[in-house]
Amino acid sequence: MRVLLAEDDREISSAVKKVFEFNKYDMDIAHDGLEAYDMVYDNEYDVLIFDIMMPKMDGLTLVKKLRSEGCSLPIIMVTARSEIDDKVLGLDSGADDYLTKPFQMKELLARVRALSRRTGEVSESYKAGNVTLDNGTFELKAKTSVRLTSKEYKMMEFLIRNKSVLVSTERLMDAIWDYESEAEINVVWVYISALRKKLKQIGANLIIQAVRGVGYQLIEENA
């Protein structure tokens, strides 16, 4: 598997590269956003890892540019920012996942493995209300359509499969972050918030309702 890491901190990028190569990955390094952009088109990668704060082109701009040009490679954003709004912004830009610094190498490896498992998935659609969720394209469709990140897709699929069922936050954690033992419980809220925005954006008649202290349920408006 070949991975591109865009990280301007040479000490961090060197350390990550050594760990990945020890685990039998091929890893290339870019030290600014423009270099990373060129490398994406000059090489074949399975997963992209971008730091947000980079010279010449920041990570968010880089992700938006690649997505607008049709690049569908899995992307992990790495950020020193911990605020939920910043994480949602990364997902809205087109990233599939995010990791907050400082992070442990084993967690980054686990997330890369999870995203790489997309290859070879059989296309299947799930429906609820006026919404269709397409496994082949990761698109959520209603009056318009929007692309979901990998974890947004997993969460939406889980909620559709359990439509109208009150699902605990812990159950969502187990279903979607089972391989990430160090993921924090508030990560669920980050993805719920992103999904709510995208459901509204496409004109869906579904809403994700929160029950304080219990969990969430997907319900159809005026059903």
C-alpha positions as CSV (number, residue, x, y, z in Angstrom):
1,M,0.0,0.0,0.0
2,R,1.3,3.5,-0.9
3,V,0.6,6.5,1.3
4,L,1.3,10.2,0.8
5,L,2.0,12.3,3.9
6,A,1.9,16.1,3.5
7,E,3.5,17.5,6.7
8,D,5.8,20.6,6.8
9,D,7.4,19.5,10.2
10,R,10.3,17.4,9.0
11,E,10.9,15.8,12.4
12,I,7.3,14.6,12.5
13,S,7.2,13.5,8.9
14,S,10.4,11.5,9.3
15,A,9.2,9.8,12.4
16,V,5.8,8.8,10.7
17,K,7.6,7.6,7.6
18,K,9.9,5.3,9.7
19,V,6.9,3.8,11.5
20,F,4.9,3.2,8.3
21,E,7.9,1.7,6.5
22,F,8.5,-0.6,9.5
23,N,4.9,-1.8,9.0
24,K,5.5,-2.5,5.3
25,Y,3.9,0.6,3.8
26,D,5.4,2.7,1.1
27,M,5.3,6.3,2.1
28,D,6.1,9.5,0.2
29,I,6.5,12.9,2.0
30,A,5.5,16.3,0.8
31,H,6.5,19.4,2.9
32,D,4.0,21.9,1.5
33,G,0.5,21.8,0.0
34,L,1.6,22.6,-3.6
35,E,4.1,19.8,-3.6
36,A,1.5,17.4,-2.3
37,Y,-1.0,18.5,-5.0
38,D,1.6,17.7,-7.7
39,M,2.5,14.4,-6.1
40,V,-1.1,13.2,-6.0
41,Y,-1.3,13.4,-9.8
42,D,2.2,12.2,-10.5
43,N,1.9,9.0,-8.5
44,E,-0.7,6.3,-7.5
45,Y,-1.7,6.4,-3.8
46,D,-4.1,4.4,-1.7
47,V,-4.5,6.9,1.2
48,L,-3.6,10.6,1.6
49,I,-2.7,12.2,5.0
50,F,-2.6,16.0,5.1
51,D,-1.7,18.3,7.8
52,I,-4.0,21.4,7.9
53,M,-1.3,24.0,8.6
54,M,1.1,23.9,5.6
55,P,2.9,26.5,3.6
56,K,2.0,27.5,0.0
57,M,-1.4,25.7,0.3
58,D,-3.1,24.7,3.5
59,G,-4.6,21.3,4.0
60,L,-8.2,22.4,3.8
61,T,-7.7,24.2,0.5
62,L,-5.8,21.2,-0.9
63,V,-8.6,18.8,0.0
64,K,-11.3,21.1,-1.5
65,K,-9.2,21.5,-4.7
66,L,-8.7,17.7,-5.1
67,R,-12.3,17.0,-4.5
68,S,-13.5,19.6,-7.0
69,E,-11.3,17.9,-9.6
70,G,-12.8,14.5,-9.0
71,C,-10.1,13.0,-6.7
72,S,-11.9,10.3,-4.6
73,L,-8.9,8.9,-2.7
74,P,-9.4,8.5,1.1
75,I,-8.0,11.5,2.9
76,I,-7.1,11.9,6.6
77,M,-6.7,15.4,8.0
78,V,-4.2,16.0,10.8
79,T,-4.8,19.1,12.9
80,A,-3.6,20.7,16.1
81,R,-7.0,22.1,16.6
82,S,-9.4,20.3,18.9
83,E,-12.5,22.4,18.6
84,I,-15.5,20.6,17.1
85,D,-16.2,23.3,14.6
86,D,-12.7,22.9,13.1
87,K,-13.2,19.2,12.8
88,V,-16.5,19.6,11.1
89,L,-14.9,22.1,8.7
90,G,-12.3,19.5,7.8
91,L,-15.1,17.0,7.0
92,D,-17.1,19.5,5.1
93,S,-14.0,20.2,3.0
94,G,-14.0,16.6,1.8
95,A,-11.8,14.8,4.2
96,D,-12.8,11.3,5.2
97,D,-11.4,11.3,8.7
98,Y,-9.4,13.5,11.1
99,L,-6.8,13.1,13.8
100,T,-5.8,15.6,16.4
101,K,-2.2,16.2,17.4
102,P,-0.5,14.8,19.4
103,F,-1.6,11.3,18.1
104,Q,-0.3,7.8,18.6
105,M,1.2,6.1,15.6
106,K,-0.9,2.9,16.1
107,E,-4.1,5.0,15.8
108,L,-3.0,6.6,12.6
109,L,-2.1,3.2,11.2
110,A,-5.5,1.8,12.3
111,R,-7.3,4.7,10.5
112,V,-5.3,4.2,7.3
113,R,-6.1,0.4,7.4
114,A,-9.8,1.2,7.8
115,L,-9.9,3.7,4.9
116,S,-8.0,1.4,2.6
117,R,-10.7,-1.3,3.1
118,R,-13.0,0.7,0.8
119,T,-11.4,-1.0,-2.3
120,G,-13.4,-3.9,-3.6
121,E,-16.6,-3.0,-1.7
122,V,-19.8,-4.1,-3.5
123,S,-22.1,-1.3,-4.4
124,E,-25.3,-1.3,-2.5
125,S,-27.9,1.4,-1.7
126,Y,-29.9,2.0,1.4
127,K,-33.1,4.0,1.6
128,A,-35.1,5.9,4.2
129,G,-37.6,8.6,3.7
130,N,-36.7,10.5,0.5
131,V,-33.0,9.7,1.0
132,T,-30.8,7.1,-0.8
133,L,-27.3,6.2,0.5
134,D,-25.0,4.8,-2.2
135,N,-22.2,2.5,-1.0
136,G,-20.5,2.6,-4.3
137,T,-20.1,6.4,-4.5
138,F,-20.5,7.4,-0.8
139,E,-23.2,9.8,-2.0
140,L,-26.3,10.8,0.1
141,K,-29.1,11.7,-2.3
142,A,-32.4,13.4,-1.9
143,K,-33.4,16.6,-3.8
144,T,-29.7,17.0,-4.5
145,S,-26.7,14.9,-3.5
146,V,-23.6,15.2,-1.4
147,R,-20.5,13.0,-0.9
148,L,-20.0,11.6,2.6
149,T,-16.7,10.8,4.2
150,S,-15.9,7.2,5.2
151,K,-17.1,7.5,8.8
152,E,-20.1,9.7,7.9
153,Y,-21.1,6.9,5.5
154,K,-20.7,4.2,8.2
155,M,-22.7,6.3,10.7
156,M,-25.5,7.1,8.2
157,E,-25.7,3.5,7.1
158,F,-26.0,2.4,10.8
159,L,-28.7,5.0,11.5
160,I,-30.7,4.0,8.4
161,R,-30.5,0.3,9.3
162,N,-31.8,1.3,12.8
163,K,-34.3,3.9,11.6
164,S,-36.5,5.2,14.4
165,V,-34.5,3.2,17.0
166,L,-32.9,5.2,19.8
167,V,-29.3,4.3,19.5
168,S,-26.9,5.0,22.4
169,T,-23.8,7.0,21.9
170,E,-21.8,4.0,23.2
171,R,-23.4,1.7,20.6
172,L,-22.4,4.1,17.8
173,M,-18.9,4.2,19.2
174,D,-18.7,0.4,19.1
175,A,-20.1,0.1,15.6
176,I,-17.9,2.8,14.0
177,W,-14.8,3.3,16.1
178,D,-14.3,-0.3,17.2
179,Y,-10.7,-0.4,16.1
180,E,-9.9,2.9,17.8
181,S,-9.7,2.2,21.5
182,E,-8.6,5.8,22.2
183,A,-11.3,7.6,20.4
184,E,-13.2,10.0,22.6
185,I,-16.9,9.9,23.1
186,N,-17.4,13.4,21.8
187,V,-16.2,12.3,18.4
188,V,-19.8,11.0,17.8
189,W,-21.1,14.6,18.1
190,V,-18.7,15.8,15.5
191,Y,-20.0,13.4,12.9
192,I,-23.7,13.8,13.9
193,S,-23.3,17.6,13.4
194,A,-21.7,17.0,10.0
195,L,-24.4,14.6,8.9
196,R,-27.2,17.0,10.1
197,K,-25.8,19.8,7.9
198,K,-25.6,17.5,4.9
199,L,-29.1,16.1,5.3
200,K,-30.4,19.7,5.4
201,Q,-28.2,20.6,2.4
202,I,-29.7,17.9,0.2
203,G,-33.3,18.6,1.2
204,A,-33.8,15.3,3.1
205,N,-36.9,14.7,5.1
206,L,-34.9,12.8,7.7
207,I,-33.5,14.3,10.9
208,I,-31.2,13.0,13.5
209,Q,-32.8,13.6,16.9
210,A,-30.8,13.7,20.1
211,V,-32.1,12.4,23.4
212,R,-29.9,14.1,26.0
213,G,-27.8,11.6,27.9
214,V,-29.0,8.7,25.9
215,G,-28.2,8.8,22.2
216,Y,-29.6,9.5,18.8
217,Q,-32.4,8.3,16.4
218,L,-33.0,8.9,12.8
219,I,-36.6,9.9,12.2
220,E,-38.7,10.9,9.2
221,E,-40.3,14.3,9.4
222,N,-44.1,14.2,9.1
223,A,-44.0,10.4,9.0
